[in-house]
Amino acid sequence: MRFQVPQFIEVEDKIFGPFTFKQFIYLAGGAGISFILYKALPLFFAILFISPILVLTLALAFYKINKKPFVAILESAFRYTLQKKLYIWKKEEKKIKKKAQAPHTDPLIVVPRLSDSKLKDIAWSLDVHESIYAGQEGEQKKRARQIKSRR
């Protein structure tokens, strides 16, 4: 059996003329509220209250931000204002306890230093044109000279 695969599933159907069902509901609700305010209040006050309602109604029905309907943006804004907020930048820092260091016994012993990143150390030494392994290179050259002199 062959089935027809629906296309354009992201596009809402136009039910009431050029409007989708949601758009029609928003426009009808805004028009209803505006009519009630027009009848209940004097004309000057009615216009003051009807203007923002009409703007909100038109925004809900037609306005999109980044291909998202205005309803989703409005919902996200309300959710953001009402939710608890987690402020990561106010996090308390953990205090690091310093361990007692062992006293140096012999200053002639070369101990390679440990760091977070050997690559950073090497890159830094290339930038300042000096080698971080200068003492070790000297010892290697001395050994090479000794080996050559023995031959």
N, C-alpha and C positions, 0 to 999 in steps of 0.2 A: 504494500500500500504506500501511496505517496501522500505526504502531508504538506500543506502549504505553510511555510515558515513566516510568521508575522515579521514585518519590517517596520521601521520607524516606531519602535516601542517606547522611545523616550519622548515622543511628541504626543501631547494630549489631544483628544478628539474635540472638534468644534461642535458643541451641542446647540447653543443658542445663537444662531447667526455666526458672526465672526468671533464669538467669545467661547472659551472653554467653560466648563461647569463652575470651576473655582472663580474664574474672572466674573462670571455672571453673579455668583453669590456675593462677592465683594462689592460689586457695583450696586446690586439691589439693596444690600445692607447699608451701604453709605448713603444711597438715595433715600432710603426709609428713615434713617436717623436724621438726615438733613431736613426732610419734610416735617418730621415731628418737631424739630427745633424751630423751624420756620413758623409753624402754627402756634407753638407755645410761647415764644419770646417775641419781644418787639423787634422790628426789622434790623436795627443797628446791632443789637446783641446777638441776634440770630446769625447775621453775617460774620461776626467775630468768631462764633463757635462753629459755624458750618465750614468756613475756609480751611482750617486744619483738618477737619474730618474728610473733606473732599480730597485734600492733598494725600492724606493717609490712604484713602480708598483707592485713588489712582495708582499710588505707589504699590499697594498690595496687589492690585490687579495686573499692572503692566511692567513695573520697574524690576530690572534684574541687575545684580552686581556679580561680576565674574561668572556669568551664566547660572547664578543661583537666584531663585525668586526672593523677593524682598521679605517674604514671610519667614524664610529660613534665617535671614540676617537678623531680623527683629527678634526671633526666638533665641538666637545665639546671644544677642545683646542682653536680653532679659536674664538668660541663664547665667551669663558672666557676672552681671551685677548682683544677683541673688546668691550665687554660690560662695562657699568659702574659698579663699585664695591661698595657695601655697607659695610662700616667698622663700625661694631657695637661697637668695643672696643674703638673707639674714640668718643663715645657718651658723650655729656656733662651731668654732674650730676646736678640734681636739688638741689638747696640750700634749706635746711630745716630751717624754722624760729623757733626759740625757743620761747615757750610761757612762760609768767611770772608765776612763781610758787607761790602758796599760802604759806605764812609764817606758820611755825609749832607753834601751840598754846600750846600744852601740850606734853611734851616728854614721859610721862608715857602711853599714848594711843598707843596701838599696831595697826598699820595699815598694813594689808597684802600688800606686794609689788607686783606690777604687772610686768609681764615680757612677752617676746614673747612666751615662751613655759614653762609651769610648768614642763613638762617632763624633759627638759634639766636641770632645777634647781634641781629636785629631783635626777636625775642621777649624777649631780655634787656633791650634798651633800652626796650621797652614796660613791662616789669615795674618798672624803676627810674625811669620817667617822664623819660627824657632821650633825645635822638636821637643816634644814632651818626654822623649826617650833619649835625651842627650847623654845622660850618664851611662846608659847601657850601650850606646853606640861607641863611646870611648873605650869601654872595656872590651867590646868585640874587636875593635881595631887593634888594641894591644895584644889580644890573643892571636890575631891573625899575623901580626909582626913576629911574635914569639915562635909561631909554627913555621914561618918562612925562615927565620934565623936558624932554626934547628936543622933545616934541610941543608 
